[in-house]
Amino acid sequence: MTRKQRFQYVIDYFLHHAPDAETELLYDNPYQLLVAVILSAQCTDKRVNMTTPAIFEKYPDADSLSKATFDELFPFIRSISYPNNKTKHLIGMAKMLQEQFNGEVPLTVEELVQLPGVGRKTANVITSVVDQQPNMAVDTHVFRVSARIGLTLNAKTPLATEKQLIQHIPKELIHIAHHWLILHGRYVCVARNPKCEKCGITAVCKYYQKNVAVKK
């Protein structure tokens, strides 16, 4: 099987089985999504979704968040991983939105990565989710799943993975393919003991052929 055929099989499978895949973070606007994504770094979406409603009620926009002090915001974020850094990042992010972007979330990767707490992955999430731009955010799930299946070859970094995926996935599907891979990694192709018996793409998966099929 060629790499092109493998990509096509995976894309066809998810188009049929997960045509409406989307982020599991709860949000109503770009500001809320940006806050949620910053909080989600090395933290589960479930935990973030338990935390953000109170934040959004107290700080409904960048203007209100920019005026928060560390001591005011920290209690809302205490249960999230790395709460000290994330509290500082959120306040700094909100201040920069107010000072440089008229309180609005910019929708280019180049502008987003200027914000405190926002790296390339977060910027790709925002632009692909809000604006359906063809940007591929590579988190630990995307990185692992892509390599296991054989979609990426010898990709040692998230950026290398991103470049390979973008090269082989149709432009109009990149924004949703990000969610396909994340959700597959979160619920089926988990880090330890992947649930191959529940997987619908074992026919083209290199990991399955090498580690599971040979033992049957």
N, C-alpha and C positions, 0 to 999 in steps of 0.2 A: 504493500500500500504506500502510495506517495504521500508526502506531507500535505499536499493540496487536497487529496482525497480525505485525509484524516480531518482536516479543518472542516471540509464540507459536511462530513458525517456528523461531527459535533454540532455544527451550526444548525443543520437540519433537525437534529434531535431536539435541541433546545427551542427552536422556533415552534416545534410542534407541542412540546411538553411544558414550556415556560415562556409563552409569547408575551406575557405582561410582567415579567420579572422587574422588580424595582427595589430601591433601598428599603431596609427595615427600620431605618431611623424615622421618627415621627417629626414632621415639621409642616408649617403652613406657608412659609415664604423663604427667600434666599438667606435672609439674616438668621432665621432659626436653623436652617440647614447648616450654615457655616458654624454656628455655635455647637451644634450637635456633632458635626464631623471633627471639629477640634477636640471635643471631649472624648470622642470614640477611639482616639489613638491608644492602642494597647489596652482597650477596654471593650466589653461586649456592648452591642447595640441595645440589648435588653436593659443593662444597667443604665446606659445613657438615657433611654426612654423613661426610666423611672425618675430620673433626675431633672430633665429639662422642663417639664411643665411648671414647676415652681420658679425656675429661672425666668421663663418666658412671661410668667404672670407678674413678677417683680420688675423685670427688665424687658419690656415688650419690643424695644428697638435699640439700635446702636447708640442713639443719643442718651437714653437712660442708662445703658450699660457702661458707656464711657465715663459717667459721673460716679460710678460705684467705686468704693474703696476696696482694698484687698480684704479687710476684715469683714466687710459687708457681704462680699460675694463668696468668700471661702466656705462658709457653712453650707451653702447650696451644693458645693462641689466636693465636699469632704469624702464622700463615699466612692468617688471616681479615682482611677489610678492617676498618680502624679498630680494631686490636687493643687499643690503650690504653684508648679509651673503653669498649669492650665488656667488657674485663676489670673495669674499675671498676663498670660497670653490673651485671654478673653478681654480683659480691660484694655490692653494695648491695642488689640485688634479693633475694638469699638472706637477708641480714640482716633486711630488712623482712618477709619471709615469716615468719621466726622470731619477730620481735618483735611483729608485729601480726596475723598470720594463722595462728598455731600451726603454722607450717611447711608449711601447705597452700596450694595455688594457688587464690586466689579466682576465682569464675566469674561475676563481673559486670564489665562494662566500666568502671564507675565506680571499682571497687576496683582493678582491674588497672592503670589508668593512673596510679595513685599510685606504682607500683613504678618504680625507676630503670631506664631503658632501654626502658620500655613506653609507646608512644603509642597512639593510637586504632586504628591499623591492626593492631598486634600484639594488642591486647586483643580486637579483632573476630575475629582468627584463632583465638585460644585458645578463646573462648566458642563459636564456630561449629564448630570441629573437635572439641573435647572434649565439648561439651554440645548440639551441633546447634542452638544458638540462631540466630534469624533475623538475623544480623549479617553485613554485607558488608564484608570487608576490601578496600580498594582500593590495590593496588600499581601499579607502572608498567605491568604487563601489562593489568590490569583497566581502568585508565584509558585506555590506548591502544586496546585492542580494542573497548571499549564505544563510544568515539567513532567509530572507523572504521566499525563496522557500522551505526551510527546508533541505537543503543540509548539513548545520551545525546545531549542537544542543548545545545551551548554550555556544557558543564560545565567550568569553569575550574580547579576544585580537586578533590582526592580526596573531600572531604566532599560537594561538589555531585554528583559521580558516584555516591557511595554513596546519597544520598537519592533520586536518580532511579531507580537500579536497584531499590532496595527498594520503591519506589512501584509498579513494574510487574511484579515477579517474585512469584509466589505465595509466601506466607510459609514454607510447608513446604519450598520448594526453594532458598531463599536460601543456606543453608549449603553446598549442593553447587554452586550456580551460581557461587560464588566460585572453585571449583576448575576448572569448565568454562572460564571466561574466562582464568584464569591459564595453564592448560595449552595452551589455544588460542593464546595470545600467546607462549608459550615455544617452541612447536614448529611452528606454522603461520603465525599472523599476527605474525611477528617484526617488530622495529622497522624494520630496513632490508630492502628487497626481500621483502615478505610473500609467502609461498608460496601464492598464490591458486589455482594449478593443483591443489593438494592440499586445498583448502578445500571443505567441504560446504555452506556457507551463502552462497555468492556470489550466489545468486538474490535475497537480501534485503539484501546488503551495499552500503551507500552508497559506500564506498571503491571497491569493485570496479566498480560501475556507472559511476562518474565517471572512474576512472583506468585501468581495464583493458578493460572491455567496449567502450568507445568506440574503442579502438585496434585492435580485431580486425576 
